[in-house]
Amino acid sequence: MTPPNPEPKPTRRTMPLRHKLMLALACEILLVGFRQVDLTPRQTGILIEAPAMPHHVIT
């Protein structure tokens, strides 16, 4: 009798090029976003201008 054929090892699937590009783009967007946060500080709150006429009231 002949020995049974051993099962071939499963080959590793490589990531497609378009998935690699999407991953690189996502990382780039995150890095650029984190850099821009420090460049434009934002103050919280609402700016209300005082009325020019003294008898006008902001409610």
C-alpha positions in Angstrom: 0.0 0.0 0.0 1.1 3.5 -0.7 1.0 6.1 2.1 -1.7 8.7 1.7 -0.7 12.0 0.2 0.0 14.6 2.9 -2.3 17.6 2.8 -0.5 20.6 1.3 0.1 23.5 3.7 -2.4 26.3 3.2 -0.7 29.3 1.5 -0.8 32.6 3.2 -3.1 35.1 1.5 -1.4 38.4 0.8 -3.3 41.7 1.3 -4.4 43.1 -2.0 -2.7 46.3 -3.2 -5.9 48.3 -3.0 -6.3 47.4 0.6 -2.8 48.4 1.3 -3.4 51.8 -0.3 -6.6 52.3 1.6 -4.8 51.5 4.9 -2.0 53.9 4.0 -4.5 56.6 3.1 -6.4 56.2 6.4 -3.1 56.5 8.4 -2.2 59.6 6.5 -5.6 61.2 7.2 -5.2 60.5 10.9 -1.7 61.9 11.0 -2.7 65.1 9.1 -5.7 65.5 11.3 -3.6 65.3 14.5 -1.2 67.8 13.1 -3.9 70.3 12.2 -5.5 70.2 15.7 -2.5 72.1 17.2 -2.4 74.7 14.4 -6.0 76.0 14.8 -6.9 76.3 18.5 -10.6 76.8 19.0 -12.3 78.7 21.8 -15.5 77.2 23.1 -18.6 79.4 23.6 -20.8 81.7 21.6 -19.8 85.2 20.6 -22.5 87.7 21.1 -21.9 91.3 20.1 -23.3 94.1 22.3 -26.1 96.1 20.7 -25.3 99.5 19.3 -28.5 101.0 20.6 -28.7 101.1 24.5 -32.4 100.3 24.6 -32.1 97.1 22.5 -31.9 94.0 24.7 -30.4 90.6 23.9 -32.6 87.9 25.5 
